[in-house]
Amino acid sequence: MQTLRAEGLTRTYGEKTLFDSVNFIINENDRIGLIGTNGSGKTSLLNTLAGLAQYDGEIITPNDYSIAYLKQEPEFNDQKTVMDAVFSGSQKVFKIIRHYEDVLAAYSQDPENEQKQQQYMDAEAQMNEADAWNAESDVKTILTQLHITDLNQQMGTLSGGQRKRVGLAQVLIQAPDLLLLDEPTNHLDFDSIDWLQNYLANYKGALLVVTHDRYFLDQVANHIWELSFGRLFNYDGNYQDYVAQKAERVEQETAKEHKQQRLYKQELAWMRTGAKARSTKQQARINRFNEIKETVGTTPSEQDVSIDLGQSRLGKQVIELKDANLTLDDHLILKDFSLLVQAGDRIGISGENGAGKTTLLNVLAQRLPLDSGTITIGETVKMAYYTQRTEPIPGDKRIINYLSEVGQHVTDKNGDSISVSELLEEFLFPRFMHGTLIRKLSGGEKRRLYLLKLLMGQPNVLFLDEPTNDLDISTLTVLEDYVKHFNGTVITVSHDRYFLDKVADKLLIFDGNGRIERYSGLFTDYLAQQKQPVQSSGSNKKTAVKVSNETDKPAKKQKTKLTYKEQQEWDGIEDEIDALENKKSDLQSQMNQNGDNYDKLATLQAEFEATDHELDEKMARWDYLSQYAE
């Protein structure tokens, strides 16, 4: 069994300790999801295991142990074609393939040369040993699944998302003992994510993945690792299992801390009594008190990110788009498109890359003019736009000064004043970090700071453009809760199924070339519905075959009225349909109220689907009986 073992692994970044003397083992077939707040060291741990960063401690592997690493932003030579870029890696299989191609070219020019003939035979043997013959066809298959079709296109002409998919193909084809993936689902559409989930399910090596996609973690992971304050916590199971186990751990730590604080208070009361005679026993108690005093409140614990800000009043008129038309770079984005955005709307925007999702946000934010059509913005609207790129932030500016530009204080929903320092602490920036220069923050910490600055403006209309690409799961969870209790309007562009399910109940699906679908309901329901036509067409085929087979049989007497039992069924069927519709409505309300309870939501979703199926059957039965009812 190929195993990686780490002992006493430690890494610091400036004054910050990312992980401190952590120990772990990665076994064959482990599927590990690595999570933690932005800046906790997730990417640093991947860099360390990949041999790209200095560290203290020891990483022990067999001599032939191989590791492949997909970075958040893969690096390629812009002049190479897609296929050449895939095979340009330094890994052994790529070196063997490139060596074989070079030897083959030299041998083809001088086939009588015995030395070149021997080199060719040796290279061929290496190809056999590495099982590299199918590499090219495998790469083409993987790239096709990831929607990269022009294999001769130069890397310099690809978008960031396309480069990420080429990088993913490059690491997958290596089939290493350990596969390190940093946000692999970013820029992937949903069928590509499904394909990747299935691919990894059959992968023979080990996997360590950093991702914000909680549905992906649920499908792929059998372990969750959490980096928190330099410590590494290991949970067995997928993301759903982690949520349950983490809640139990936090509860135990809180109880332990509460007990320690209570003991401290008791000892403090005793010390203040000023006992006249200090015996040896009493002196031991004094020493014990001093030890407790040093430890109380110093145990690192993860506080929840809290966003409890007030907001400006939003009137009835929000945004109205009428007969909008827009073409950019010969790409049709909007065609006679109209949209009425109302107070309290939760609109999710998804669909094909490059189809115009962000462009629509820019139109609604009045950052981009229409070719024709009108846009009307309500007088009370106060927008905040979380864009994919953070505004330029001076690196030599300190965190607290950056936020103080918005204001020294903000008010919460109850009208109470909150200082910038308090707000930073609630948003997982401890007090010792408030004077930190912004250039020392990680990319994710800068994005969290940028989001906090936007929310400090207390908007009533919030635009979110792909927030899950940069924010950690803890921040996303609380942002979802913020949206749930937000009294204004929220419009979100995202490919994250889990996030969209929690923040949107109306959808705009961009299919490209100006085609935009509208859907009311959860995003996963929409995806499930998209798969149904294939299944229903298959069932129609079976029905057609069955009907054609029955035409050979003697004709039966034509039915003209209901039987006695059918009449009884008909008399009560409308009441049953009303009851099922009421049940569906009640379940939908419960689902909306329990959007942050994963287990409860899953149970309600299953019951909702069963009720919906039963209602469909009743409606079909009503349709049949109505033909013969008098």
C-alpha positions as CSV (number, residue, x, y, z in Angstrom):
1,M,0.0,0.0,0.0
2,Q,1.4,3.4,-1.0
3,T,1.2,5.7,2.0
4,L,2.4,9.2,2.8
5,R,3.1,10.1,6.5
6,A,3.8,13.5,7.9
7,E,5.4,13.9,11.4
8,G,5.6,17.2,13.2
9,L,4.8,19.3,10.1
10,T,5.1,23.0,10.8
11,R,4.9,26.0,8.6
12,T,4.8,29.7,9.4
13,Y,4.0,32.7,7.2
14,G,5.6,35.9,8.7
15,E,4.3,36.0,12.2
16,K,1.5,33.6,11.5
17,T,1.7,29.9,12.2
18,L,-0.3,28.1,9.5
19,F,0.1,24.6,11.0
20,D,2.0,23.6,14.0
21,S,3.5,20.1,14.6
22,V,0.7,18.3,12.8
23,N,0.8,14.6,12.2
24,F,-1.2,12.6,9.6
25,I,-1.2,9.6,7.3
26,I,-2.7,9.6,3.8
27,N,-3.5,6.0,2.7
28,E,-4.3,4.6,-0.7
29,N,-8.0,5.3,-1.7
30,D,-8.4,8.1,0.9
31,R,-10.6,10.9,-0.4
32,I,-9.8,13.8,1.8
33,G,-11.6,17.2,1.7
34,L,-9.5,20.0,3.3
35,I,-11.5,22.9,4.7
36,G,-10.8,25.9,6.9
37,T,-11.2,29.7,6.9
38,N,-9.4,31.9,4.4
39,G,-5.8,32.3,5.5
40,S,-5.8,29.2,7.6
41,G,-3.2,27.5,5.4
42,K,-5.1,25.1,3.1
43,T,-3.2,26.0,-0.1
44,S,0.1,26.2,1.9
45,L,-0.4,22.6,3.1
46,L,-0.9,21.5,-0.6
47,N,2.2,23.5,-1.6
48,T,4.1,21.8,1.2
49,L,3.1,18.3,0.2
50,A,3.9,19.1,-3.4
51,G,7.4,20.1,-2.4
52,L,6.9,23.8,-3.3
53,A,7.4,25.3,0.1
54,Q,9.8,25.1,3.0
55,Y,8.7,23.4,6.2
56,D,9.8,22.0,9.5
57,G,9.1,18.3,10.3
58,E,9.2,15.3,8.1
59,I,7.2,13.9,5.1
60,I,7.9,10.2,4.6
61,T,6.9,8.4,1.4
62,P,8.2,5.3,-0.6
63,N,10.9,6.1,-3.2
64,D,8.5,5.6,-6.1
65,Y,5.7,7.7,-4.6
66,S,4.2,10.2,-7.1
67,I,2.3,13.4,-6.5
68,A,0.4,15.6,-9.0
69,Y,-0.8,19.1,-8.0
70,L,-3.6,21.2,-9.6
71,K,-3.0,24.8,-8.5
72,Q,-5.8,27.4,-8.3
73,E,-4.1,29.1,-11.3
74,P,-2.1,26.6,-13.3
75,E,1.0,27.9,-15.1
76,F,1.6,27.3,-18.8
77,N,3.7,28.5,-21.6
78,D,1.3,30.8,-23.6
79,Q,2.9,29.8,-26.9
80,K,2.2,26.0,-26.6
81,T,-0.9,24.3,-27.9
82,V,-3.4,22.7,-25.5
83,M,-2.0,19.2,-26.2
84,D,1.6,20.3,-25.9
85,A,0.8,22.1,-22.7
86,V,-0.7,19.0,-21.2
87,F,2.4,17.0,-21.9
88,S,4.8,19.7,-20.8
89,G,4.8,18.7,-17.1
90,S,7.9,17.5,-15.3
91,Q,6.3,14.2,-14.2
92,K,7.8,10.9,-15.2
93,V,5.1,9.8,-17.7
94,F,5.5,13.1,-19.6
95,K,9.2,12.8,-19.7
96,I,8.9,9.3,-21.1
97,I,6.5,10.4,-23.8
98,R,8.6,13.4,-24.8
99,H,11.7,11.2,-24.9
100,Y,10.0,8.6,-27.0
101,E,8.9,11.2,-29.5
102,D,12.4,12.7,-29.8
103,V,14.0,9.3,-30.2
104,L,11.4,8.2,-32.8
105,A,12.0,11.4,-34.8
106,A,15.8,10.8,-34.8
107,Y,15.4,7.1,-35.6
108,S,13.0,7.8,-38.5
109,Q,15.6,10.1,-40.1
110,D,18.4,7.4,-39.8
111,P,16.8,3.9,-39.4
112,E,20.1,2.2,-40.3
113,N,21.9,3.7,-37.3
114,E,22.3,0.9,-34.7
115,Q,22.7,3.3,-31.8
116,K,19.5,5.1,-32.7
117,Q,17.8,1.8,-33.2
118,Q,18.8,0.7,-29.7
119,Q,17.7,4.0,-28.3
120,Y,14.3,3.6,-30.0
121,M,13.9,0.0,-28.5
122,D,14.8,1.3,-25.0
123,A,12.3,4.2,-25.3
124,E,9.6,1.8,-26.5
125,A,10.3,-0.4,-23.5
126,Q,9.9,2.6,-21.2
127,M,6.6,3.4,-22.8
128,N,5.4,-0.2,-22.2
129,E,6.6,-0.1,-18.6
130,A,4.8,3.2,-17.9
131,D,1.7,2.2,-19.8
132,A,1.9,5.5,-21.7
133,W,0.6,4.4,-25.1
134,N,-3.0,5.5,-24.4
135,A,-2.0,8.8,-22.8
136,E,-2.9,10.9,-25.9
137,S,-6.3,9.3,-26.4
138,D,-7.0,9.5,-22.6
139,V,-6.1,13.2,-22.6
140,K,-8.4,13.9,-25.5
141,T,-11.2,12.1,-23.7
142,I,-10.7,14.1,-20.5
143,L,-10.5,17.4,-22.4
144,T,-13.7,16.6,-24.3
145,Q,-15.5,15.9,-21.0
146,L,-14.2,19.3,-19.7
147,H,-15.4,21.0,-22.9
148,I,-12.0,21.8,-24.4
149,T,-12.4,20.8,-28.0
150,D,-9.8,22.8,-30.0
151,L,-6.6,20.9,-29.0
152,N,-4.4,23.0,-31.3
153,Q,-5.4,26.3,-29.7
154,Q,-2.6,28.3,-28.1
155,M,-2.7,28.5,-24.3
156,G,-2.4,32.3,-24.5
157,T,-5.8,32.6,-26.1
158,L,-7.6,30.6,-23.4
159,S,-9.7,32.1,-20.6
160,G,-8.7,31.6,-17.0
161,G,-11.4,28.9,-16.7
162,Q,-10.2,27.1,-19.8
163,R,-6.6,27.1,-18.5
164,K,-7.9,25.6,-15.2
165,R,-9.5,22.7,-17.1
166,V,-6.4,22.0,-19.1
167,G,-4.5,21.9,-15.8
168,L,-7.0,19.5,-14.5
169,A,-6.6,17.2,-17.5
170,Q,-2.8,17.4,-17.0
171,V,-2.9,16.1,-13.4
172,L,-5.6,13.5,-14.0
173,I,-3.7,11.8,-16.9
174,Q,-0.7,11.3,-14.6
175,A,-2.6,8.9,-12.3
176,P,-0.3,9.7,-9.3
177,D,-0.3,8.0,-5.9
178,L,-1.6,11.3,-4.4
179,L,-3.7,13.8,-6.3
180,L,-3.7,17.4,-4.9
181,L,-6.6,19.5,-6.2
182,D,-7.1,23.2,-5.3
183,E,-10.6,24.3,-6.1
184,P,-11.1,21.9,-9.1
185,T,-14.8,22.7,-9.6
186,N,-14.2,26.4,-10.2
187,H,-15.1,27.2,-13.8
188,L,-16.6,23.8,-14.5
189,D,-20.2,23.4,-15.7
190,F,-22.5,20.9,-14.0
191,D,-22.1,18.0,-16.4
192,S,-18.3,18.4,-16.1
193,I,-18.6,18.3,-12.3
194,D,-20.7,15.2,-12.4
195,W,-18.1,13.6,-14.7
196,L,-15.3,14.6,-12.4
197,Q,-17.2,13.1,-9.4
198,N,-17.6,9.8,-11.1
199,Y,-13.9,9.9,-12.3
200,L,-12.6,10.4,-8.8
201,A,-14.9,7.7,-7.4
202,N,-13.0,5.2,-9.5
203,Y,-9.6,6.7,-9.0
204,K,-7.1,4.2,-7.6
205,G,-4.8,6.6,-5.7
206,A,-5.4,9.0,-2.9
207,L,-7.0,12.4,-3.2
208,L,-6.6,15.6,-1.1
209,V,-8.9,18.4,-2.4
210,V,-9.6,22.0,-1.3
211,T,-13.0,23.0,-2.4
212,H,-16.0,25.2,-1.4
213,D,-18.4,22.9,-3.3
214,R,-20.2,21.2,-0.4
215,Y,-22.3,18.9,-2.7
216,F,-19.0,17.8,-4.3
217,L,-17.5,17.0,-0.9
218,D,-20.6,15.0,-0.1
219,Q,-20.2,12.9,-3.2
220,V,-16.4,12.5,-3.2
221,A,-14.9,12.7,0.3
222,N,-14.6,9.9,2.9
223,H,-12.6,12.1,5.3
224,I,-12.7,15.8,6.1
225,W,-9.7,17.6,7.4
226,E,-10.1,21.0,9.0
227,L,-7.3,23.4,9.5
228,S,-8.0,25.7,12.5
229,F,-5.5,27.9,14.4
230,G,-2.6,25.7,13.4
231,R,-4.3,22.5,14.4
232,L,-5.5,19.8,12.0
233,F,-8.8,18.0,12.9
234,N,-9.7,14.8,11.2
235,Y,-13.4,13.7,10.7
236,D,-14.5,10.5,9.1
237,G,-17.1,10.6,6.4
238,N,-18.3,13.3,3.9
239,Y,-19.3,16.9,4.4
240,Q,-22.7,16.0,6.0
241,D,-20.9,13.8,8.5
242,Y,-18.4,16.5,9.2
243,V,-21.1,19.1,10.0
244,A,-22.6,16.7,12.7
245,Q,-19.2,15.8,14.2
246,K,-17.9,19.4,14.2
247,A,-21.0,20.5,16.1
248,E,-20.4,17.9,18.7
249,R,-16.7,18.9,19.0
250,V,-17.5,22.6,19.4
251,E,-20.1,21.8,22.0
252,Q,-17.6,19.7,24.0
253,E,-14.9,22.4,23.8
254,T,-17.4,25.1,24.8
255,A,-18.5,23.0,27.8
256,K,-14.8,22.4,28.8
257,E,-14.0,26.2,28.5
258,H,-17.1,27.0,30.5
259,K,-16.0,24.6,33.2
260,Q,-12.5,26.1,33.3
261,Q,-14.0,29.7,33.6
262,R,-16.2,28.6,36.4
263,L,-13.3,27.1,38.2
264,Y,-11.3,30.3,37.7
265,K,-14.1,32.4,39.2
266,Q,-14.2,30.1,42.2
267,E,-10.5,30.4,42.8
268,L,-10.6,34.1,42.2
269,A,-13.3,34.5,44.9
270,W,-11.1,32.5,47.3
271,M,-8.0,34.5,46.6
272,R,-9.9,37.7,47.3
273,T,-11.0,36.5,50.8
274,G,-7.4,37.3,51.9
275,A,-6.9,34.3,54.1
276,K,-4.5,35.3,57.0
277,A,-2.6,32.1,57.3
278,R,-1.0,30.6,54.1
279,S,-0.3,27.0,54.8
280,T,1.6,24.7,52.3
281,K,-1.7,23.4,51.1
282,Q,-3.0,26.9,50.6
283,Q,0.1,27.9,48.7
284,A,-0.4,25.0,46.4
285,R,-3.9,26.3,45.7
286,I,-2.5,29.8,45.0
287,N,-0.1,28.3,42.4
288,R,-3.0,26.3,40.9
289,F,-5.0,29.6,40.7
290,N,-2.2,31.3,38.8
291,E,-2.0,28.4,36.4
292,I,-5.7,28.5,35.7
293,K,-5.5,32.3,35.3
294,E,-2.9,31.9,32.5
295,T,-5.0,29.3,30.6
296,V,-8.6,30.6,30.8
297,G,-9.7,32.1,27.5
298,T,-6.5,31.2,25.7
299,T,-7.8,28.0,24.1
300,P,-8.2,28.8,20.3
301,S,-11.7,28.3,19.2
302,E,-13.5,29.1,16.0
303,Q,-16.2,31.8,16.5
304,D,-18.9,32.0,13.9
305,V,-18.7,34.7,11.3
306,S,-21.4,37.1,12.2
307,I,-23.0,39.6,9.9
308,D,-25.7,41.5,11.9
309,L,-25.8,44.8,10.1
310,G,-28.7,47.2,9.5
311,Q,-29.7,48.3,6.1
312,S,-31.4,51.1,4.3
313,R,-35.2,51.1,3.6
314,L,-36.1,49.7,0.2
315,G,-39.3,50.9,-1.5
316,K,-41.6,49.0,-3.8
317,Q,-39.8,50.0,-7.0
318,V,-36.4,48.3,-7.3
319,I,-35.1,47.5,-10.9
320,E,-37.0,47.2,-14.1
321,L,-35.5,46.2,-17.4
322,K,-37.6,46.5,-20.6
323,D,-37.0,45.2,-24.1
324,A,-33.2,45.1,-23.4
325,N,-30.8,44.3,-26.3
326,L,-27.1,44.0,-26.0
327,T,-24.3,42.5,-28.1
328,L,-20.6,42.4,-27.0
329,D,-17.8,41.4,-29.3
330,D,-20.2,39.9,-31.8
331,H,-21.8,37.8,-29.0
332,L,-25.5,38.2,-28.5
333,I,-26.1,38.7,-24.7
334,L,-29.7,40.1,-24.4
335,K,-32.5,40.0,-27.0
336,D,-35.7,41.8,-26.2
337,F,-35.2,40.8,-22.6
338,S,-37.4,42.2,-19.8
339,L,-37.0,41.7,-16.1
340,L,-38.9,43.1,-13.1
341,V,-36.8,42.9,-9.9
342,Q,-38.9,43.4,-6.8
343,A,-38.2,44.0,-3.1
344,G,-37.3,40.8,-1.4
345,D,-36.4,38.9,-4.6
346,R,-33.8,36.2,-4.4
347,I,-32.6,35.7,-8.0
348,G,-29.9,33.2,-9.0
349,I,-28.1,33.5,-12.3
350,S,-26.3,30.5,-13.8
351,G,-25.6,28.7,-17.1
352,E,-22.9,28.5,-19.8
353,N,-19.6,30.3,-19.3
354,G,-19.3,33.4,-21.5
355,A,-23.0,33.6,-22.1
356,G,-23.4,37.0,-20.3
357,K,-24.2,36.3,-16.7
358,T,-21.7,38.9,-15.3
359,T,-22.7,41.3,-18.1
360,L,-26.3,41.3,-16.9
361,L,-25.1,42.2,-13.4
362,N,-23.1,45.1,-14.9
363,V,-26.2,46.2,-16.8
364,L,-28.3,46.2,-13.7
365,A,-25.6,48.0,-11.8
366,Q,-25.5,50.6,-14.6
367,R,-21.9,49.9,-15.3
368,L,-22.6,48.9,-18.9
369,P,-25.1,50.6,-21.3
370,L,-27.6,48.7,-23.4
371,D,-27.7,48.8,-27.2
372,S,-31.4,49.5,-26.9
373,G,-34.2,49.2,-24.2
374,T,-34.6,50.9,-20.9
375,I,-33.6,50.3,-17.3
376,T,-35.3,52.0,-14.3
377,I,-33.8,52.0,-10.9
378,G,-35.9,52.8,-7.8
379,E,-35.1,56.0,-5.9
380,T,-34.5,54.1,-2.6
381,V,-32.1,51.5,-4.1
382,K,-28.7,51.4,-2.4
383,M,-26.5,48.8,-4.2
384,A,-23.5,46.9,-3.2
385,Y,-21.7,44.9,-5.9
386,Y,-19.4,42.0,-4.9
387,T,-17.5,41.7,-8.1
388,Q,-15.2,38.8,-9.2
389,R,-12.2,41.1,-8.8
390,T,-11.5,43.0,-5.7
391,E,-11.1,46.7,-6.0
392,P,-7.4,47.8,-5.8
393,I,-6.4,48.0,-2.1
394,P,-3.1,49.7,-1.1
395,G,-0.9,47.0,0.3
396,D,0.7,49.4,2.8
397,K,-2.6,50.3,4.3
398,R,-3.6,48.6,7.6
399,I,-6.8,46.6,7.9
400,I,-8.6,48.8,10.3
401,N,-7.7,52.0,8.3
402,Y,-9.2,50.4,5.2
403,L,-12.5,49.9,6.9
404,S,-12.4,53.2,8.8
405,E,-12.8,54.9,5.4
406,V,-16.4,53.7,5.4
407,G,-17.0,54.9,8.9
408,Q,-15.8,54.5,12.5
409,H,-19.1,52.8,13.5
410,V,-22.1,51.1,11.9
411,T,-25.4,50.1,13.3
412,D,-26.8,46.6,13.6
413,K,-30.4,45.5,13.0
414,N,-31.4,46.7,16.5
415,G,-30.0,50.2,15.9
416,D,-27.0,49.6,18.3
417,S,-23.6,51.0,17.3
418,I,-20.8,48.5,16.4
419,S,-17.2,49.7,16.2
420,V,-14.9,48.8,13.3
421,S,-12.8,46.7,15.7
422,E,-15.8,44.8,17.0
423,L,-16.9,44.2,13.4
424,L,-13.5,42.9,12.4
425,E,-13.5,40.4,15.3
426,E,-17.0,39.2,14.4
427,F,-15.7,38.6,10.8
428,L,-12.8,36.4,11.9
429,F,-10.1,39.1,12.0
430,P,-8.7,38.7,15.6
431,R,-7.7,42.0,17.4
432,F,-4.0,41.3,16.9
433,M,-4.5,41.4,13.1
434,H,-6.3,44.8,13.0
435,G,-3.0,46.7,12.5
436,T,-1.7,44.2,9.9
437,L,-0.7,45.5,6.5
438,I,-3.1,44.4,3.9
439,R,-0.3,43.0,1.7
440,K,0.4,40.4,4.3
441,L,-3.2,38.9,4.0
442,S,-3.9,35.9,1.9
443,G,-6.1,36.3,-1.3
444,G,-9.1,34.8,0.5
445,E,-8.6,37.1,3.5
446,K,-8.6,40.1,1.2
447,R,-11.8,39.0,-0.4
448,R,-13.4,38.6,3.0
449,L,-12.3,42.1,3.9
450,Y,-13.7,43.5,0.7
451,L,-17.0,41.8,1.3
452,L,-17.1,43.3,4.9
453,K,-16.5,46.8,3.5
454,L,-19.4,46.4,1.1
455,L,-21.8,45.3,3.8
456,M,-20.7,48.1,6.1
457,G,-22.3,50.4,3.6
458,Q,-25.6,48.9,4.7
459,P,-27.1,48.3,1.2
460,N,-30.6,47.1,0.4
461,V,-29.8,45.6,-3.0
462,L,-26.9,43.1,-3.1
463,F,-25.2,41.8,-6.2
464,L,-22.9,38.8,-5.7
465,D,-20.7,37.6,-8.7
466,E,-19.3,34.1,-8.1
467,P,-18.7,34.6,-4.3
468,T,-17.9,30.9,-3.8
469,N,-14.7,31.2,-5.9
470,D,-12.9,33.0,-3.1
471,L,-14.7,32.7,0.2
472,D,-14.2,29.8,2.6
473,I,-17.1,27.5,3.6
474,S,-17.4,29.2,7.1
475,T,-17.9,32.6,5.5
476,L,-20.2,31.3,2.8
477,T,-22.4,29.6,5.5
478,V,-22.9,32.9,7.3
479,L,-23.3,34.8,4.1
480,E,-26.1,32.4,3.3
481,D,-27.6,33.1,6.7
482,Y,-27.2,36.8,6.1
483,V,-29.1,36.6,2.8
484,K,-31.8,34.5,4.4
485,H,-32.5,37.3,6.9
486,F,-31.7,40.2,4.6
487,N,-34.8,42.4,4.0
488,G,-33.6,43.7,0.6
489,T,-33.1,42.1,-2.8
490,V,-30.2,39.7,-3.7
491,I,-29.1,38.8,-7.2
492,T,-26.3,36.1,-7.4
493,V,-24.2,34.8,-10.2
494,S,-22.9,31.3,-9.3
495,H,-22.1,27.8,-10.5
496,D,-22.2,26.5,-6.9
497,R,-25.3,24.2,-6.6
498,Y,-25.3,24.2,-2.8
499,F,-24.9,28.0,-2.5
500,L,-27.6,28.7,-5.1
501,D,-30.0,26.3,-3.4
502,K,-29.7,28.4,-0.2
503,V,-29.8,31.9,-1.6
504,A,-32.1,31.8,-4.6
505,D,-35.7,30.7,-5.4
506,K,-35.9,32.3,-8.8
507,L,-33.5,31.4,-11.6
508,L,-32.2,32.9,-14.8
509,I,-30.3,30.2,-16.8
510,F,-28.1,31.6,-19.6
511,D,-28.0,29.1,-22.6
512,G,-26.0,31.4,-24.8
513,N,-26.8,33.5,-27.9
514,G,-29.3,35.6,-26.0
515,R,-31.4,32.6,-24.8
516,I,-32.3,32.9,-21.1
517,E,-34.6,30.4,-19.3
518,R,-36.7,31.4,-16.3
519,Y,-37.3,28.9,-13.5
520,S,-39.1,29.2,-10.1
521,G,-37.7,26.9,-7.5
522,L,-34.4,25.4,-6.2
523,F,-31.4,25.0,-8.6
524,T,-31.0,21.3,-7.9
525,D,-34.7,20.8,-8.9
526,Y,-34.0,22.6,-12.2
527,L,-31.0,20.4,-12.9
528,A,-33.0,17.3,-12.1
529,Q,-35.8,18.5,-14.4
530,Q,-33.3,18.9,-17.2
531,K,-32.5,15.2,-17.1
532,Q,-36.2,14.1,-17.2
533,P,-36.9,14.5,-20.9
534,V,-34.4,11.8,-21.8
535,Q,-36.1,9.4,-19.3
536,S,-39.6,10.4,-20.4
537,S,-38.8,9.9,-24.0
538,G,-37.6,6.4,-23.2
539,S,-40.8,5.6,-21.3
540,N,-42.9,7.0,-24.3
541,K,-41.0,4.6,-26.5
542,K,-41.9,1.6,-24.3
543,T,-45.6,2.7,-24.3
544,A,-45.6,3.0,-28.1
545,V,-44.2,-0.6,-28.4
546,K,-46.8,-1.8,-25.9
547,V,-49.6,-0.2,-27.8
548,S,-48.4,-1.6,-31.1
549,N,-48.2,-5.1,-29.7
550,E,-51.8,-4.9,-28.4
551,T,-53.2,-4.0,-31.8
552,D,-52.8,-7.6,-32.9
553,K,-55.2,-8.7,-30.1
554,P,-59.0,-8.8,-30.5
555,A,-60.5,-5.5,-29.8
556,K,-62.1,-5.1,-26.4
557,K,-65.5,-3.5,-25.7
558,Q,-65.1,0.2,-25.5
559,K,-65.4,1.7,-22.1
560,T,-68.2,4.3,-21.8
561,K,-68.8,5.0,-18.0
562,L,-67.2,4.6,-14.6
563,T,-67.5,1.4,-12.6
564,Y,-69.0,1.6,-9.1
565,K,-65.5,1.6,-7.4
566,E,-64.3,4.2,-9.9
567,Q,-67.3,6.4,-9.2
568,Q,-66.5,6.3,-5.5
569,E,-62.8,7.1,-6.3
570,W,-64.0,10.0,-8.5
571,D,-66.2,11.5,-5.8
572,G,-63.2,11.9,-3.4
573,I,-60.3,12.4,-5.7
574,E,-60.4,16.2,-5.8
575,D,-60.3,16.4,-2.0
576,E,-57.2,14.2,-2.1
577,I,-55.6,16.4,-4.7
578,D,-56.3,19.5,-2.6
579,A,-54.8,17.8,0.5
580,L,-51.6,16.9,-1.4
581,E,-51.3,20.4,-2.8
582,N,-51.6,21.8,0.7
583,K,-49.0,19.3,2.0
584,K,-46.6,20.3,-0.7
585,S,-47.1,24.0,0.2
586,D,-46.5,23.2,3.9
587,L,-43.4,21.2,3.1
588,Q,-42.0,24.1,0.9
589,S,-42.5,26.5,3.8
590,Q,-40.7,24.1,6.2
591,M,-37.8,23.8,3.7
592,N,-37.5,27.6,3.5
593,Q,-37.4,27.8,7.3
594,N,-34.8,25.1,7.6
595,G,-32.4,26.2,4.9
596,D,-29.5,26.1,7.3
597,N,-30.3,22.7,8.7
598,Y,-28.7,20.2,6.3
599,D,-30.1,17.0,7.8
600,K,-33.7,18.4,8.2
601,L,-33.6,19.9,4.7
602,A,-32.6,16.5,3.2
603,T,-35.5,14.8,5.0
604,L,-38.0,17.5,3.9
605,Q,-36.7,17.4,0.4
606,A,-37.3,13.6,0.2
607,E,-40.8,14.0,1.6
608,F,-41.5,16.9,-0.8
609,E,-40.5,14.8,-3.8
610,A,-42.6,11.8,-2.7
611,T,-45.6,14.0,-2.2
612,D,-45.0,15.6,-5.6
613,H,-44.8,12.2,-7.2
614,E,-48.0,11.1,-5.5
615,L,-49.8,14.3,-6.7
616,D,-48.7,13.6,-10.3
617,E,-50.2,10.2,-10.1
618,K,-53.5,11.5,-8.6
619,M,-53.7,14.2,-11.4
620,A,-53.1,11.5,-14.0
621,R,-55.8,9.4,-12.4
622,W,-58.2,12.4,-12.3
623,D,-57.5,13.0,-16.0
624,Y,-58.4,9.4,-16.8
625,L,-61.6,9.2,-14.7
626,S,-62.8,12.6,-16.0
627,Q,-63.3,11.1,-19.4
628,Y,-66.1,8.7,-18.2
629,A,-67.5,10.8,-15.3
630,E,-71.1,11.9,-15.8
